[in-house]
Amino acid sequence: MASHSKILFSVAITASLAAIATALRSAARRRGGVGSPLPREGGCVYLDYAATCPIYPEVADAMVPFLYRHWGNPSSGHAYGAPCRDAVARARASVARLVNCNAAEVAFCGCGSEADNWAIRASLRGARSHVVVSAIEHPAILACVAALERSGEITATVVGVDARGLCDPAEVAAAVKIGETALVSVMLANNEVGSVQDVRGISRAVKAVDDGVLVHTDAAQAVGKISVDVRALGVDYLTLVGHKFGAPKGVAALVRRSTAPLPPLFHGGGQERGLRAGTEAVPSLVALGAAADIWLDEGAAIAAHSAAMRDRLRKNIEDALGADRCTVNGPLDADRDRALPNVLSLGVEGALASAILADVGDRVAASASAACHADDAGVSSVLVAVGVPTAAAVGTLRLSVGRHTTPAEVDAAAAVLVGAIRRGDARAPAALAKRLTADAADALAGRESAVAASVAKHERDGDVTDDPTVAAAEAAVRKAFAAIRKLERGPTPDAADAAVDAVDAAVVAARLATKAG
Ligand SMILES: Cc1ncc(COP(=O)(O)O)c(C=O)c1O
């Protein structure tokens, strides 16, 4: 009897533990799902997913056992090694599924920069020491190429992009030197303007010219944002980076086709089948596998959510500032299918991105595409490559969203950014005066043209109107242009505020007069 009740008791305990585990798992899923908010640093809205993506809550949960319990060395033959070895193998399988390759083709490494450098060096063979890259590659490619050029190890050709930030596959293929080119490296998605290249077309075109050329794509910004299939792309090497899609910083992979050479960058204990020495960063690799699984489970929802948040952000800002003041760089308008779902490169006419970001830094986290400061005319080489004029480049913000961005965050961030842009306007009165003059002229030339015409007539003839509404509108219009002229003469924030108010008042008065007329 006693043992019977013990069995019943233990069955009940097991059942309730299972229920608790299920509840915890679904709570974790709820906590981490698409569109669920994450805690904010000091209340600051995070719009900088392209710089680094938050660690997804489920990814952090997956790491925990490998911090507290399974901390052994995967190479150890004893009990502490096995769970770590198994976990690394599972992570490798997940990453392979993520990009559609064999597990043996995944070489784990420490960061995207390492993977990019590794691919370039691995590709150099005998007489093949020429490299072709696009003008908008990440510094992990461009700086490595420049260093190898300086040391005389390679020569390089840089291929430009069009206004959408896209390379022409034919132009890339034309840069190939038969028998000399070792590698063509063109990123799958750009980190500033979000252009998604036709890497499949590039690979085909290049190999049609010389099938000895190896092709690498830096997919750091693509993996976890769009579907990536290394076979379909037809590349020999592909870089993917954990911290861009929900894993922590300091873990990445170079995926390579089994036929592509991959000599080790450094030598040591024979880890990664002798390709990369160094005891494996087990918790980080577990995280990379978990982030891959999340994309495999809910990638379509992440992409759709990101695109909705990006479009909402854009609309909010354009509605407040006027669409004609905003320019979206990259392919979003011209070629939407070639745009990453989560990046918005937004140029605001007359604004200074560095000043806006300094103003909002504790409320909105974002980046300037332009490396610009008030006293530094340097602008992003990516924006230069896509043909954005310097004046527009210094006013360009890179806003990037992701799995955990919420509509409320987008709305709040847009309001904060617009406020900062308006404050910036007041600090840049000369530009503001120009714009206000144009705004006022536009408004008065449209529906209110009757008032504009009567102002002109009465100014010319020196007489006055006897219609009090028209007289009031004329006075308001004169006052507005006087305020703008004052602003041009003495550019102060007060003068800017007065001019904005005067133009607003003039437009309202002119509308009234037009209706009355
Ligand atoms: C396109 C691209 N490639 C490479 C990297 C470098 O990755 P990591 O910072 O892990 O070295 C980044 C990171 O910003 C990136 O955006």
The ligand as an SDF file (V2000), in Angstrom:
LIG
                    3D

 16 16  0  0  0  0  0  0  0  0999 V2000
   28.4680   43.0200  -43.8470 C   0  0  0  0  0  0  0  0  0  0  0  0
   29.3340   42.7590  -42.6580 C   0  0  0  0  0  0  0  0  0  0  0  0
   30.4190   41.9930  -42.7960 N   0  0  0  0  0  0  0  0  0  0  0  0
   31.2430   41.7310  -41.7800 C   0  0  0  0  0  0  0  0  0  0  0  0
   30.9980   42.2460  -40.5440 C   0  0  0  0  0  0  0  0  0  0  0  0
   31.9900   41.9840  -39.4390 C   0  0  0  0  0  0  0  0  0  0  0  0
   31.4830   41.1580  -38.4470 O   0  0  0  0  0  0  0  0  0  0  0  0
   32.1960   41.1250  -37.0260 P   0  0  0  0  0  0  0  0  0  0  0  0
   31.9040   42.3940  -36.3470 O   0  0  0  0  0  0  0  0  0  0  0  0
   31.6020   39.9410  -36.3290 O   0  0  0  0  0  0  0  0  0  0  0  0
   33.6480   40.9410  -37.2690 O   0  0  0  0  0  0  0  0  0  0  0  0
   29.8670   43.0560  -40.3440 C   0  0  0  0  0  0  0  0  0  0  0  0
   29.5840   43.6400  -39.0070 C   0  0  0  0  0  0  0  0  0  0  0  0
   29.2610   44.7860  -38.8660 O   0  0  0  0  0  0  0  0  0  0  0  0
   29.0120   43.3190  -41.4290 C   0  0  0  0  0  0  0  0  0  0  0  0
   27.9380   44.1010  -41.3180 O   0  0  0  0  0  0  0  0  0  0  0  0
  1  2  1  0
  2  3  1  0
  2 15  2  0
  3  4  2  0
  4  5  1  0
  5  6  1  0
  5 12  2  0
  6  7  1  0
  7  8  1  0
  8  9  2  0
  8 10  1  0
  8 11  1  0
 12 13  1  0
 12 15  1  0
 13 14  2  0
 15 16  1  0
M  END
$$$$
